[in-house]
């Protein structure tokens, strides 16, 4: 049967004592439980390797000293009170409701063995959406006492040679070193990956835009060179065509008999009178004479072209 508030009030100085066995500070009764407060030491797991708030070290709290338990992190809290559980009693512990509502969970267990003497260490986990702030002396937990049907003696009683637990031992701290894989840490890791991906995506987009610009410039340069070459080829073709047409017209005009074109005597007389062709003389319809003298001068032909 659980002890009532009246019974706790009558025996509270036997349940909460000082290290030398004397009665401690006046314990506070809350309904059917005794109040436990934050003591001199705490340990909180760091949010990351870069978090220097706590690192992997205990924190010693002066009177009124404050600390935070970040969301998604574990912590150890040492009580200010020394508890003495009679051998015919078992005790039960829990957080006060206001801290439960913030998401603080007691993961260290819920009972204290018969015969135990010493401080209590609460192992806590912050499952809430925000950090929980505590200070030395804060009333954060409660302890209930219930009678057993008989006293626990011998191997069934908790053996305490003096007050063994007066601090947060390094052996329990080493058990929670390393990363705490909480939903909040997972969310932070996902956000970090998203941020890196966004940065990488922007870098890729920038590089792609530069590459597109280079390709566009190269294509424009190739297009310009091809256009220049095409224009040069077209100009050369036009000049070749003009030259060919000029050559054909010259042959038709000056050598019509070569092409089998009949030449009238009037045309021949006109050619001879014009005197503008000094190196071509028509001797007869079948012989052309090339020389450097104008028509009408007697001289030997340098070249005779026969039209058979």
VEXDREN-2710 file (C-alpha; in Angstrom, 1 decimal):
% VEXDREN-2710
k/r/px/py/pz
1/UNK/0.0/0.0/0.0
2/UNK/1.3/3.4/-0.9
3/UNK/2.1/5.8/1.9
4/UNK/-0.2/8.7/2.3
5/UNK/0.8/12.3/2.6
6/UNK/0.2/12.3/6.3
7/UNK/2.5/9.3/6.8
8/UNK/5.2/10.9/4.5
9/UNK/5.0/14.1/6.6
10/UNK/5.6/12.0/9.7
11/UNK/8.6/10.1/8.3
12/UNK/10.0/12.4/5.7
13/UNK/13.1/13.2/7.7
14/UNK/13.9/9.5/7.8
15/UNK/13.4/9.2/4.0
16/UNK/15.4/12.2/2.9
17/UNK/18.7/12.4/4.8
18/UNK/22.1/14.0/4.6
19/UNK/25.3/12.0/3.7
20/UNK/26.3/11.6/7.3
21/UNK/23.0/9.9/8.1
22/UNK/21.4/12.9/9.9
23/UNK/18.1/14.4/8.7
24/UNK/18.6/16.6/5.7
25/UNK/16.9/19.8/4.6
26/UNK/13.2/19.9/5.3
27/UNK/11.7/17.7/2.4
28/UNK/8.6/18.9/0.7
29/UNK/5.5/16.7/0.6
30/UNK/3.4/16.9/-2.6
31/UNK/0.1/15.0/-2.1
32/UNK/1.3/11.4/-1.6
33/UNK/4.9/11.9/-2.7
34/UNK/8.1/13.7/-1.8
35/UNK/9.6/16.3/-4.1
36/UNK/13.0/15.8/-5.6
37/UNK/15.1/18.7/-6.9
38/UNK/18.0/19.2/-9.4
39/UNK/21.4/18.7/-7.7
40/UNK/25.0/19.7/-8.4
41/UNK/25.8/17.7/-11.6
42/UNK/24.2/17.1/-15.0
43/UNK/25.3/15.6/-18.2
44/UNK/23.7/16.3/-21.6
45/UNK/24.6/14.6/-24.9
46/UNK/25.9/17.2/-27.5
47/UNK/23.8/17.9/-30.5
48/UNK/26.8/17.5/-32.8
49/UNK/30.5/17.0/-32.7
50/UNK/30.9/20.8/-33.1
51/UNK/28.6/21.6/-30.1
52/UNK/30.9/22.9/-27.4
53/UNK/28.1/23.7/-24.9
54/UNK/28.6/20.5/-23.0
55/UNK/30.9/18.3/-25.2
56/UNK/31.2/14.9/-23.4
57/UNK/31.8/16.4/-20.0
58/UNK/29.7/16.7/-16.9
59/UNK/28.5/20.1/-15.9
60/UNK/28.7/21.3/-12.3
61/UNK/25.9/23.6/-11.3
62/UNK/26.3/26.4/-8.8
63/UNK/23.2/27.4/-6.9
64/UNK/20.7/28.6/-9.5
65/UNK/22.9/27.4/-12.3
66/UNK/20.9/26.6/-15.5
67/UNK/21.3/24.1/-18.3
68/UNK/19.3/23.0/-21.4
69/UNK/18.3/19.5/-22.6
70/UNK/18.0/20.0/-26.3
71/UNK/15.2/18.3/-28.2
72/UNK/16.2/14.8/-29.2
73/UNK/19.0/14.6/-26.7
74/UNK/19.7/12.5/-23.6
75/UNK/20.8/13.7/-20.2
76/UNK/21.6/12.6/-16.7
77/UNK/20.3/14.6/-13.7
78/UNK/21.7/14.1/-10.2
79/UNK/19.2/14.9/-7.4
80/UNK/20.1/17.2/-4.5
81/UNK/18.4/14.9/-2.0
82/UNK/19.9/11.8/-0.5
83/UNK/17.2/9.1/-0.4
84/UNK/17.0/6.3/2.2
85/UNK/14.5/3.6/1.4
86/UNK/13.6/1.3/4.3
87/UNK/14.0/-2.5/3.7
88/UNK/10.3/-3.1/4.0
89/UNK/9.4/-0.4/1.4
90/UNK/9.8/0.0/-2.4
91/UNK/9.9/3.5/-3.9
92/UNK/8.6/4.8/-7.3
93/UNK/9.9/7.8/-9.2
94/UNK/8.5/10.0/-12.0
95/UNK/8.8/13.5/-13.4
96/UNK/6.4/16.2/-12.5
97/UNK/3.6/16.8/-15.0
98/UNK/4.8/20.2/-16.3
99/UNK/8.1/18.5/-17.6
100/UNK/6.2/15.6/-19.0
101/UNK/4.0/18.0/-20.9
102/UNK/7.2/19.5/-22.4
103/UNK/8.2/16.1/-23.7
104/UNK/10.8/15.1/-21.0
105/UNK/10.8/11.3/-20.5
106/UNK/12.3/9.4/-17.7
107/UNK/14.2/6.4/-19.3
108/UNK/16.2/5.4/-16.2
109/UNK/13.5/3.2/-14.6
110/UNK/10.6/3.9/-12.3
111/UNK/11.5/2.3/-8.9
112/UNK/14.1/2.4/-6.2
113/UNK/15.1/-0.8/-4.5
114/UNK/14.4/-1.6/-0.8
115/UNK/17.4/-0.7/1.3
116/UNK/18.9/1.8/-1.2
117/UNK/20.7/4.9/0.3
118/UNK/22.1/7.7/-1.8
119/UNK/21.4/10.3/-4.4
120/UNK/19.3/9.4/-7.5
121/UNK/20.4/9.8/-11.1
122/UNK/17.6/10.3/-13.6
123/UNK/18.3/9.3/-17.2
124/UNK/16.1/11.6/-19.3
125/UNK/15.2/12.0/-23.0
126/UNK/13.7/15.1/-24.5
127/UNK/11.1/14.0/-27.0
128/UNK/9.5/17.4/-27.2
129/UNK/9.6/20.0/-30.0
130/UNK/11.9/22.4/-28.1
131/UNK/14.7/22.5/-25.6
132/UNK/13.9/22.1/-21.9
133/UNK/15.6/24.4/-19.5
134/UNK/16.3/23.4/-15.8
135/UNK/18.2/24.9/-13.0
136/UNK/19.8/23.7/-9.8
137/UNK/17.1/23.5/-7.1
138/UNK/14.2/23.1/-9.5
139/UNK/11.5/20.7/-8.4
140/UNK/11.4/18.3/-11.3
141/UNK/10.6/14.8/-9.9
142/UNK/8.5/13.0/-7.3
143/UNK/9.1/9.8/-5.3
144/UNK/6.4/7.6/-3.8
145/UNK/6.8/4.9/-1.1
146/UNK/4.8/1.7/-0.8
147/UNK/5.0/-1.1/1.9
148/UNK/6.0/-4.6/1.1
149/UNK/4.4/-7.6/2.8
150/UNK/7.6/-8.1/4.7
151/UNK/11.1/-6.6/5.0
152/UNK/13.7/-7.4/2.3
153/UNK/16.7/-8.9/4.0
154/UNK/19.8/-10.7/2.8
155/UNK/20.2/-11.0/-0.9
156/UNK/16.9/-9.3/-1.6
157/UNK/17.8/-6.0/0.0
158/UNK/19.9/-3.3/-1.7
159/UNK/23.3/-3.3/-0.1
160/UNK/24.7/0.2/0.3
161/UNK/28.1/0.5/2.0
162/UNK/27.7/4.1/3.0
163/UNK/26.5/6.5/0.3
164/UNK/27.9/5.1/-2.9
165/UNK/26.2/7.3/-5.4
166/UNK/27.1/10.9/-4.8
167/UNK/27.9/11.9/-8.3
168/UNK/27.3/11.0/-11.9
169/UNK/29.7/8.2/-12.5
170/UNK/31.8/8.1/-15.7
171/UNK/30.8/4.5/-16.3
172/UNK/27.2/5.6/-17.1
173/UNK/28.3/8.6/-19.2
174/UNK/30.5/6.4/-21.5
175/UNK/27.4/4.3/-22.3
176/UNK/25.7/7.2/-24.2
177/UNK/28.6/8.8/-25.9
178/UNK/28.3/9.1/-29.7
179/UNK/25.5/10.1/-32.0
180/UNK/22.0/10.0/-30.7
181/UNK/19.8/8.9/-33.6
182/UNK/16.7/10.9/-32.7
183/UNK/14.0/12.1/-35.1
184/UNK/15.3/15.6/-34.7
185/UNK/18.8/14.6/-35.6
186/UNK/17.4/12.7/-38.6
187/UNK/15.5/15.8/-39.6
188/UNK/18.6/18.0/-39.2
189/UNK/20.6/15.5/-41.3
190/UNK/18.0/15.5/-44.0
191/UNK/17.9/19.4/-44.0
192/UNK/21.7/19.4/-44.3
193/UNK/21.6/17.0/-47.2
194/UNK/18.9/19.1/-48.9
195/UNK/20.9/22.3/-48.4
196/UNK/24.0/20.6/-49.9
197/UNK/21.9/19.3/-52.8
198/UNK/20.4/22.7/-53.5
199/UNK/23.9/24.3/-53.4
200/UNK/25.2/21.6/-55.7
201/UNK/22.2/22.0/-58.0
202/UNK/22.8/25.7/-58.3
203/UNK/26.5/25.1/-59.1
204/UNK/25.5/22.6/-61.8
205/UNK/22.9/25.0/-63.2
206/UNK/25.6/27.7/-63.4
207/UNK/28.1/25.4/-65.0
208/UNK/25.4/24.3/-67.5
209/UNK/24.5/27.9/-68.4
210/UNK/28.2/28.6/-69.0
211/UNK/28.5/25.5/-71.1
212/UNK/25.4/26.5/-73.1
213/UNK/26.7/30.0/-73.7
214/UNK/30.1/28.5/-74.9
215/UNK/28.3/26.1/-77.2
216/UNK/26.1/28.9/-78.6
217/UNK/29.1/31.1/-79.2
218/UNK/30.9/28.3/-80.9
219/UNK/27.9/27.5/-83.1
220/UNK/27.6/31.2/-84.0
221/UNK/31.3/31.3/-84.9
222/UNK/31.0/28.2/-87.0
223/UNK/27.9/29.6/-88.7
224/UNK/29.7/32.9/-89.4
225/UNK/32.7/31.1/-90.9
226/UNK/30.5/29.0/-93.0
227/UNK/28.6/32.0/-94.2
228/UNK/31.8/33.8/-95.1
229/UNK/33.1/30.7/-96.9
230/UNK/29.7/30.4/-98.7
231/UNK/29.8/34.1/-99.7
232/UNK/33.4/33.7/-101.0
233/UNK/32.4/30.6/-102.9
234/UNK/29.4/32.4/-104.3
235/UNK/31.5/35.4/-105.3
236/UNK/34.0/33.1/-107.0
237/UNK/31.3/31.3/-108.8
238/UNK/29.8/34.6/-110.0
239/UNK/33.2/35.8/-111.2
240/UNK/33.9/32.5/-112.9
241/UNK/30.5/32.7/-114.6
242/UNK/31.1/36.3/-115.7
243/UNK/34.6/35.4/-117.0
244/UNK/33.1/32.4/-118.8
245/UNK/30.3/34.4/-120.4
246/UNK/32.8/37.1/-121.3
247/UNK/35.1/34.5/-122.9
248/UNK/32.2/33.0/-124.8
249/UNK/31.0/36.4/-126.1
250/UNK/34.6/37.3/-127.1
251/UNK/34.9/34.1/-129.0
252/UNK/31.6/34.6/-130.7
253/UNK/32.4/38.2/-131.6
254/UNK/36.0/37.8/-132.8
255/UNK/36.1/34.2/-133.9
256/UNK/32.7/33.4/-135.3
257/UNK/34.0/31.1/-138.0
258/UNK/35.6/28.8/-135.4
259/UNK/32.1/28.2/-134.0
260/UNK/30.6/27.9/-137.5
261/UNK/28.9/31.2/-137.3
262/UNK/28.7/33.0/-140.8
263/UNK/30.2/36.5/-140.8
264/UNK/29.0/39.1/-143.3
265/UNK/31.4/41.2/-145.4
266/UNK/30.0/44.3/-143.7
267/UNK/30.9/43.0/-140.3
268/UNK/34.4/42.1/-141.6
269/UNK/34.7/45.6/-143.1
270/UNK/33.5/47.1/-139.9
271/UNK/36.1/45.2/-137.9
272/UNK/38.8/46.2/-140.2
273/UNK/37.9/49.9/-140.2
274/UNK/37.5/50.2/-136.5
275/UNK/41.1/49.5/-135.9
276/UNK/40.5/48.6/-132.3
277/UNK/41.7/45.1/-132.8
278/UNK/45.3/45.4/-133.9
279/UNK/46.4/41.8/-133.5
280/UNK/43.6/40.1/-135.5
281/UNK/43.3/40.4/-139.3
282/UNK/40.9/38.4/-141.4
283/UNK/42.7/37.6/-144.6
284/UNK/39.9/35.5/-146.1
285/UNK/37.0/33.6/-144.8
286/UNK/39.3/30.7/-144.2
287/UNK/42.4/32.4/-142.7
288/UNK/42.9/34.7/-139.7
289/UNK/46.2/36.5/-139.2
290/UNK/47.4/37.6/-135.8
291/UNK/50.0/40.4/-135.7
292/UNK/50.7/43.7/-134.0
293/UNK/50.0/46.0/-137.0
294/UNK/46.8/47.7/-137.7
295/UNK/44.7/46.7/-140.8
296/UNK/46.0/47.8/-144.2
297/UNK/49.7/47.5/-143.3
298/UNK/51.6/44.8/-145.1
299/UNK/53.5/42.6/-142.7
300/UNK/53.9/39.0/-142.2
301/UNK/51.5/37.2/-140.0
302/UNK/52.9/36.0/-136.7
303/UNK/50.2/33.3/-136.4
304/UNK/47.8/32.1/-139.1
305/UNK/44.6/30.3/-138.1
306/UNK/43.0/28.3/-140.7
307/UNK/39.3/27.6/-140.7
308/UNK/38.8/24.5/-142.7
END
